[in-house]
Amino acid sequence: MSGTAPSYRWHLRERLGAKGIWKTTELVPLLAERGVVLSPPQVYRLVAKVPERLSLTILAALCDILGCGPGDLIEVGVTATPDPPPARRGAKVVDLHELPRPRRARVDPNRQP
């Protein structure tokens, strides 16, 4: 059974280019002016990669710098997820709830080593 998953595209690099900002190091002081202190490597990752998480403070600062809205930086969509591979013929399916549970170790303070 296939499904869908949310996806998004990150357009920060394109927006920076449209504004004439070609080096990620140029963005560091612009963010700092707005109270967002990030190291040059952090800013590089923010521009070069798709962020997994993004604070609203950083998003607001980027929108202010670029004169745009969040929708101009983040394009939201939906991606189809593939069906899981079919089970191989003869493959044994193990129900983990039926496996024996390990016994808890007990420490005997009177036992001599």
C-alpha positions in Angstrom: 0.0 0.0 0.0 1.6 3.3 -1.1 1.0 6.5 0.6 2.0 10.1 0.7 4.4 12.1 2.8 4.9 15.9 3.2 7.9 17.3 1.4 9.3 20.7 0.8 11.9 22.5 -1.4 14.2 25.2 0.1 14.7 28.2 -2.1 17.1 30.2 0.0 20.1 30.0 -2.4 17.9 31.3 -5.3 16.6 34.1 -3.2 20.0 35.2 -2.1 21.2 35.2 -5.7 18.3 37.3 -6.8 19.3 39.8 -4.0 23.0 39.8 -5.2 24.3 37.8 -2.2 26.7 35.2 -3.6 28.8 34.3 -0.6 27.3 32.7 2.5 29.7 34.7 4.6 27.9 37.9 3.4 24.8 36.6 5.2 26.5 36.2 8.6 26.5 40.0 9.5 23.1 40.6 8.0 21.7 37.9 10.3 23.6 39.3 13.3 22.1 42.7 12.7 18.7 41.0 13.4 19.9 39.2 16.5 20.6 35.8 14.9 24.2 34.8 15.6 25.3 31.9 13.5 28.8 30.8 12.7 29.9 30.8 9.0 29.7 27.0 8.8 26.2 27.1 10.2 25.1 29.7 7.6 26.8 27.7 4.9 24.7 24.6 5.9 21.6 26.7 6.1 22.1 27.9 2.5 23.6 24.8 0.9 21.5 22.1 2.4 17.8 21.6 3.1 17.3 22.3 6.8 15.4 19.6 8.8 14.5 22.2 11.5 14.4 25.9 11.3 13.6 28.4 14.1 11.0 31.0 13.4 13.5 33.7 14.5 15.9 32.6 11.7 13.1 32.4 9.2 11.8 35.9 10.1 15.4 37.3 9.8 15.8 35.7 6.4 12.5 37.0 5.2 13.4 40.5 6.4 16.9 40.4 4.7 15.4 39.2 1.4 12.2 41.2 1.5 10.0 38.1 1.0 7.6 35.9 2.9 8.1 32.4 4.2 6.3 30.9 1.2 9.0 32.4 -1.1 11.6 30.4 0.8 9.7 27.1 1.5 7.7 25.4 -1.2 5.5 22.7 0.4 4.3 19.7 -1.4 3.5 16.0 -1.1 5.6 13.1 -2.3 4.3 9.6 -3.0 5.9 6.9 -0.9 6.7 3.6 -2.6 5.1 0.3 -1.6 7.2 -1.8 0.8 8.9 -4.7 -0.9 6.8 -7.9 -0.9 7.8 -10.6 1.5 10.1 -13.2 0.0 8.6 -16.6 -0.5 9.3 -18.9 2.4 10.5 -16.0 4.6 9.7 -16.5 8.2 7.9 -13.7 9.9 8.7 -13.3 13.6 6.3 -11.8 16.0 8.5 -10.0 18.5 5.7 -10.2 21.1 6.0 -14.0 21.2 9.8 -14.1 21.9 10.8 -14.9 25.4 11.7 -11.8 27.4 15.1 -11.7 29.1 15.0 -12.1 32.9 16.1 -9.3 35.1 19.5 -9.8 36.7 19.5 -10.0 40.5 22.5 -8.9 42.5 23.1 -11.0 45.6 25.0 -8.9 48.1 26.0 -12.0 50.1 27.7 -13.8 47.2 31.5 -13.9 47.3 33.4 -13.5 44.0 
